[in-house]
């Protein structure tokens, strides 16, 4: 089983959206037993809070189950526990590189590095409108498809 941690800054928008997408696409392929997905944030702004309501609404509109996951921050033991630690943007990748033990650094990658898109970052939709969340969903779908196809 591959353990995959999806990471953004606050863990209320992008990483929980990527988590929901990865889980559903793996299940749709009959591969849900091959993966354990989790999500976390680099910062502690929203610990214990549920997913952003706008993110939740977009996921539900596209028939993605959202679950009852609560926001959490990346913990030191996550670097050991997970096989893949995939970040939504370079700022979060850099933040994790500063915390990650050298022997675990090979696990860190940009989530969209698995896609065939011209961009490798998922923009933070927090201060935007519904269109930003829709765009994040599209990017998460591309990243998830590419990641699943690579394994």
Backbone as CSV, one residue per row, in Angstrom:
resi,resn,N_x,N_y,N_z,CA_x,CA_y,CA_z,C_x,C_y,C_z
1,UNK,0.842,-1.180,0.000,0.000,0.000,0.000,0.887,1.243,0.000
2,UNK,0.543,2.207,-0.861,1.253,3.483,-0.897,0.500,4.489,-0.037
3,UNK,1.214,5.110,0.861,0.631,6.140,1.719,1.002,7.503,1.136
4,UNK,-0.031,8.324,0.904,0.144,9.585,0.201,-0.414,10.726,1.047
5,UNK,0.420,11.720,1.324,-0.008,12.913,2.053,-0.054,14.079,1.076
6,UNK,-1.203,14.718,0.999,-1.421,15.874,0.134,-1.378,17.126,1.003
7,UNK,-0.585,18.116,0.588,-0.291,19.237,1.480,-0.507,20.584,0.797
8,UNK,-1.208,21.476,1.503,-1.297,22.879,1.117,-0.968,23.702,2.364
9,UNK,-1.280,24.974,2.361,-0.906,25.819,3.489,-1.804,25.596,4.708
10,UNK,-3.115,25.760,4.552,-4.013,25.709,5.705,-4.797,24.426,5.855
11,UNK,-4.803,23.589,4.825,-5.512,22.308,4.835,-7.027,22.471,4.929
12,UNK,-7.554,23.545,4.302,-9.012,23.668,4.252,-9.550,23.749,2.824
13,UNK,-8.693,23.976,1.843,-9.162,24.093,0.450,-8.492,23.062,-0.459
14,UNK,-7.261,23.333,-0.852,-6.617,22.538,-1.899,-6.316,21.109,-1.489
15,UNK,-5.639,20.902,-0.367,-5.271,19.520,-0.021,-6.481,18.652,0.307
16,UNK,-7.519,19.153,0.982,-8.686,18.279,1.158,-9.428,18.020,-0.150
17,UNK,-9.385,18.978,-1.083,-9.989,18.730,-2.389,-9.196,17.646,-3.122
18,UNK,-7.871,17.752,-3.092,-7.029,16.732,-3.732,-7.248,15.369,-3.077
19,UNK,-7.395,15.345,-1.766,-7.663,14.115,-1.013,-8.944,13.449,-1.515
20,UNK,-10.020,14.246,-1.629,-11.306,13.694,-2.080,-11.206,13.173,-3.514
21,UNK,-10.531,13.919,-4.373,-10.391,13.519,-5.768,-9.560,12.243,-5.873
22,UNK,-8.429,12.197,-5.198,-7.561,11.007,-5.259,-8.296,9.761,-4.778
23,UNK,-8.999,9.885,-3.680,-9.728,8.739,-3.143,-10.776,8.224,-4.127
24,UNK,-11.552,9.152,-4.707,-12.616,8.728,-5.624,-12.037,8.147,-6.907
25,UNK,-11.027,8.781,-7.467,-10.472,8.262,-8.715,-9.800,6.905,-8.502
26,UNK,-9.138,6.720,-7.371,-8.556,5.407,-7.068,-9.664,4.365,-6.924
27,UNK,-10.748,4.719,-6.238,-11.877,3.797,-6.083,-12.530,3.493,-7.426
28,UNK,-12.671,4.521,-8.268,-13.268,4.318,-9.595,-12.445,3.336,-10.432
29,UNK,-11.141,3.285,-10.179,-10.253,2.363,-10.895,-10.143,1.010,-10.194
30,UNK,-10.874,0.846,-9.088,-10.792,-0.401,-8.328,-9.478,-0.538,-7.582
31,UNK,-8.835,0.586,-7.273,-7.504,0.567,-6.655,-7.492,1.158,-5.244
32,UNK,-8.656,1.285,-4.626,-8.710,1.934,-3.315,-7.872,1.228,-2.256
33,UNK,-7.669,-0.076,-2.371,-6.865,-0.817,-1.386,-5.359,-0.623,-1.594
34,UNK,-4.983,-0.028,-2.719,-3.568,0.216,-3.007,-3.039,1.486,-2.346
35,UNK,-3.961,2.348,-1.882,-3.551,3.665,-1.401,-4.208,4.033,-0.088
36,UNK,-3.472,4.789,0.681,-4.032,5.493,1.838,-3.721,6.964,1.602
37,UNK,-4.759,7.772,1.491,-4.589,9.204,1.263,-4.914,9.972,2.537
38,UNK,-4.162,11.033,2.771,-4.427,11.938,3.880,-4.079,13.336,3.398
39,UNK,-4.499,14.334,4.157,-4.216,15.722,3.812,-3.788,16.469,5.063
40,UNK,-2.922,17.462,4.864,-2.434,18.276,5.977,-1.996,19.624,5.448
41,UNK,-1.755,20.552,6.362,-1.280,21.876,6.004,0.102,22.137,6.574
42,UNK,0.820,23.043,5.944,2.132,23.417,6.465,1.988,24.349,7.661
43,UNK,0.881,25.073,7.738,0.657,26.032,8.821,-0.490,25.574,9.717
44,UNK,-0.584,26.192,10.881,-1.548,25.763,11.900,-2.794,26.640,11.969
45,UNK,-3.065,27.426,10.940,-4.176,28.374,10.977,-5.540,27.757,11.273
46,UNK,-5.808,26.595,10.746,-7.171,26.054,10.779,-7.280,24.686,11.459
47,UNK,-6.348,24.336,12.297,-6.354,23.012,12.929,-7.714,22.728,13.572
48,UNK,-8.248,21.545,13.253,-9.514,21.110,13.821,-10.751,21.572,13.085
49,UNK,-10.586,22.484,12.123,-11.734,22.989,11.381,-12.086,22.061,10.220
50,UNK,-13.343,22.091,9.799,-13.719,21.298,8.625,-13.241,21.980,7.341
51,UNK,-13.397,21.284,6.250,-13.069,21.818,4.929,-13.855,23.110,4.674
52,UNK,-13.258,24.016,3.936,-13.918,25.256,3.521,-15.240,24.913,2.820
53,UNK,-16.282,25.626,3.154,-17.615,25.338,2.597,-17.648,25.472,1.081
54,UNK,-16.863,26.398,0.531,-16.846,26.568,-0.932,-16.190,25.363,-1.602
55,UNK,-15.125,24.865,-1.004,-14.460,23.665,-1.525,-15.414,22.476,-1.454
56,UNK,-16.070,22.356,-0.332,-17.026,21.265,-0.131,-18.153,21.327,-1.163
57,UNK,-18.682,22.522,-1.410,-19.790,22.683,-2.355,-19.365,22.293,-3.774
58,UNK,-18.167,22.681,-4.180,-17.687,22.343,-5.524,-17.489,20.833,-5.638
59,UNK,-16.888,20.226,-4.635,-16.701,18.774,-4.668,-18.040,18.045,-4.762
60,UNK,-18.985,18.444,-3.938,-20.287,17.786,-3.934,-21.028,17.990,-5.255
61,UNK,-20.881,19.165,-5.865,-21.530,19.431,-7.153,-20.995,18.510,-8.247
62,UNK,-19.770,18.025,-8.056,-19.148,17.118,-9.028,-19.135,15.668,-8.530
63,UNK,-19.945,15.392,-7.519,-20.168,14.037,-7.008,-18.940,13.409,-6.347
64,UNK,-18.145,14.225,-5.665,-17.034,13.712,-4.872,-17.471,13.644,-3.415
65,UNK,-17.335,12.483,-2.762,-17.641,12.409,-1.332,-16.611,13.216,-0.548
66,UNK,-17.075,13.989,0.413,-16.157,14.860,1.144,-15.731,14.326,2.508
67,UNK,-16.479,13.450,3.102,-16.088,12.904,4.401,-16.152,13.941,5.502
68,UNK,-15.617,13.578,6.643,-15.657,14.454,7.816,-14.249,14.823,8.284
69,UNK,-13.321,14.817,7.372,-11.933,15.111,7.707,-11.805,16.516,8.307
70,UNK,-10.932,16.643,9.275,-10.648,17.922,9.919,-9.221,18.352,9.587
71,UNK,-9.025,19.642,9.551,-7.711,20.186,9.208,-6.672,19.824,10.258
72,UNK,-5.497,19.522,9.758,-4.373,19.241,10.640,-3.105,19.773,10.002
73,UNK,-2.098,19.926,10.818,-0.799,20.388,10.347,0.127,19.190,10.149
74,UNK,1.044,19.306,9.195,2.049,18.264,8.984,2.826,18.075,10.285
75,UNK,3.004,16.805,10.670,3.737,16.456,11.891,5.086,15.844,11.510
76,UNK,6.070,15.931,12.380,7.380,15.342,12.075,7.297,13.869,11.679
77,UNK,6.414,13.118,12.304,6.314,11.686,11.991,5.719,11.422,10.602
78,UNK,5.072,12.414,10.003,4.529,12.237,8.660,5.628,11.962,7.634
79,UNK,6.794,12.521,7.837,7.890,12.316,6.881,8.316,10.849,6.835
80,UNK,8.208,10.173,7.936,8.530,8.746,8.010,7.354,7.893,7.527
81,UNK,6.152,8.267,7.939,4.956,7.454,7.706,4.536,7.381,6.241
82,UNK,4.648,8.482,5.507,4.126,8.528,4.144,5.197,8.213,3.114
83,UNK,4.767,7.549,2.030,5.664,7.218,0.924,5.793,8.381,-0.049
84,UNK,4.737,9.163,-0.148,4.672,10.316,-1.034,4.125,11.491,-0.244
85,UNK,4.761,12.650,-0.371,4.263,13.876,0.236,4.196,14.893,-0.897
86,UNK,2.976,15.157,-1.334,2.749,15.945,-2.540,2.163,17.307,-2.177
87,UNK,2.856,18.354,-2.579,2.423,19.705,-2.225,1.707,20.390,-3.385
88,UNK,0.883,21.354,-3.027,0.095,22.067,-4.027,0.877,23.190,-4.706
89,UNK,1.926,23.693,-4.047,2.715,24.762,-4.664,4.149,24.749,-4.128
90,UNK,4.973,25.591,-4.730,6.398,25.637,-4.361,6.625,26.167,-2.950
91,UNK,5.809,27.127,-2.509,5.982,27.654,-1.154,5.825,26.543,-0.120
92,UNK,4.818,25.699,-0.312,4.613,24.593,0.625,5.685,23.528,0.472
93,UNK,6.148,23.308,-0.739,7.252,22.374,-0.957,8.506,22.868,-0.237
94,UNK,8.805,24.150,-0.362,9.973,24.730,0.317,9.832,24.658,1.835
95,UNK,8.624,24.918,2.336,8.394,24.841,3.787,8.652,23.429,4.297
96,UNK,8.217,22.426,3.547,8.448,21.045,3.972,9.912,20.646,3.828
97,UNK,10.580,21.134,2.807,12.009,20.824,2.648,12.822,21.312,3.843
98,UNK,12.409,22.444,4.416,13.121,22.977,5.589,12.908,22.085,6.827
99,UNK,11.798,21.372,6.897,11.474,20.542,8.058,11.814,19.068,7.873
100,UNK,11.927,18.651,6.644,12.045,17.233,6.324,13.444,16.693,6.612
101,UNK,13.538,15.551,7.286,14.845,14.903,7.442,15.432,14.571,6.069
102,UNK,16.719,14.728,5.925,17.398,14.527,4.645,17.072,13.170,4.042
103,UNK,17.012,12.140,4.860,16.767,10.788,4.340,15.330,10.588,3.841
104,UNK,14.442,11.536,4.110,13.054,11.431,3.641,12.744,12.422,2.524
105,UNK,13.693,13.253,2.156,13.461,14.339,1.195,13.014,13.833,-0.183
106,UNK,13.381,12.609,-0.529,12.989,12.061,-1.836,11.475,11.880,-1.974
107,UNK,10.750,11.934,-0.880,9.299,11.749,-0.899,8.552,13.021,-1.298
108,UNK,9.211,14.153,-1.261,8.579,15.446,-1.503,8.512,15.762,-2.993
109,UNK,7.311,16.108,-3.463,7.127,16.500,-4.871,5.933,17.436,-4.987
110,UNK,5.911,18.170,-6.064,4.722,18.943,-6.399,3.657,17.983,-6.937
111,UNK,2.443,18.116,-6.476,1.335,17.265,-6.898,1.165,17.289,-8.418
112,UNK,1.224,18.473,-9.012,1.003,18.576,-10.449,2.199,18.147,-11.285
113,UNK,3.294,17.765,-10.640,4.422,17.256,-11.417,4.058,15.942,-12.112
114,UNK,2.969,15.324,-11.689,2.502,14.085,-12.312,1.555,14.349,-13.480
115,UNK,1.141,15.586,-13.649,0.192,15.913,-14.716,0.939,16.300,-15.985
116,UNK,0.183,16.440,-17.045,0.757,16.884,-18.319,0.371,18.331,-18.593
117,UNK,0.105,19.071,-17.540,-0.313,20.466,-17.669,0.891,21.380,-17.838
118,UNK,0.633,22.591,-18.276,1.689,23.590,-18.415,2.032,24.259,-17.092
119,UNK,1.264,24.000,-16.077,1.521,24.563,-14.755,1.848,23.439,-13.784
120,UNK,2.625,23.753,-12.758,2.920,22.724,-11.760,2.466,23.132,-10.359
121,UNK,1.670,24.193,-10.278,1.164,24.645,-8.983,-0.357,24.761,-9.009
122,UNK,-0.964,24.397,-7.899,-2.401,24.571,-7.708,-2.564,25.876,-6.924
123,UNK,-3.173,26.913,-7.529,-3.289,28.205,-6.843,-4.261,28.138,-5.666
124,UNK,-3.996,28.943,-4.662,-4.850,28.993,-3.482,-6.124,29.774,-3.815
125,UNK,-7.295,29.133,-3.713,-8.543,29.814,-4.072,-9.183,30.555,-2.898
126,UNK,-8.572,30.551,-1.742,-9.197,31.014,-0.501,-9.807,32.408,-0.611
127,UNK,-9.105,33.345,-1.231,-9.595,34.724,-1.299,-10.362,35.007,-2.590
128,UNK,-10.654,33.969,-3.352,-11.336,34.153,-4.625,-12.791,33.740,-4.588
129,UNK,-13.312,33.476,-5.763,-14.719,33.108,-5.910,-14.860,31.643,-6.322
130,UNK,-16.079,31.248,-6.634,-16.364,29.853,-6.987,-15.519,29.387,-8.170
131,UNK,-15.267,30.268,-9.124,-14.476,29.890,-10.300,-13.085,29.418,-9.892
132,UNK,-12.513,30.017,-8.873,-11.205,29.580,-8.381,-11.246,28.177,-7.819
133,UNK,-12.320,27.836,-7.132,-12.474,26.492,-6.585,-12.724,25.471,-7.694
134,UNK,-13.465,25.876,-8.717,-13.671,24.995,-9.869,-12.339,24.714,-10.563
135,UNK,-11.508,25.750,-10.691,-10.189,25.571,-11.310,-9.327,24.636,-10.474
136,UNK,-9.362,24.779,-9.168,-8.602,23.893,-8.284,-9.064,22.451,-8.474
137,UNK,-10.359,22.251,-8.594,-10.863,20.890,-8.808,-10.313,20.306,-10.108
138,UNK,-10.327,21.087,-11.174,-9.791,20.607,-12.456,-8.310,20.241,-12.332
139,UNK,-7.558,21.077,-11.640,-6.130,20.801,-11.462,-5.912,19.556,-10.603
140,UNK,-6.720,19.411,-9.557,-6.612,18.221,-8.702,-6.938,16.951,-9.485
141,UNK,-7.921,17.035,-10.356,-8.252,15.872,-11.182,-7.077,15.501,-12.090
142,UNK,-6.456,16.489,-12.687,-5.301,16.224,-13.555,-4.133,15.655,-12.747
143,UNK,-3.874,16.215,-11.585,-2.796,15.707,-10.744,-3.061,14.298,-10.267
144,UNK,-4.283,14.025,-9.854,-4.648,12.690,-9.367,-4.564,11.653,-10.480
145,UNK,-5.066,11.996,-11.654,-4.988,11.052,-12.782,-3.539,10.742,-13.112
146,UNK,-2.714,11.768,-13.173,-1.307,11.557,-13.482,-0.599,10.752,-12.415
147,UNK,-0.887,11.046,-11.161,-0.258,10.304,-10.067,-0.655,8.835,-10.120
148,UNK,-1.947,8.562,-10.231,-2.419,7.174,-10.263,-1.860,6.428,-11.464
149,UNK,-1.753,7.083,-12.605,-1.224,6.446,-13.809,0.263,6.145,-13.659
150,UNK,0.970,6.907,-12.832,2.411,6.723,-12.687,2.774,5.524,-11.818
151,UNK,1.810,5.000,-11.062,2.102,3.889,-10.155,1.497,2.593,-10.661
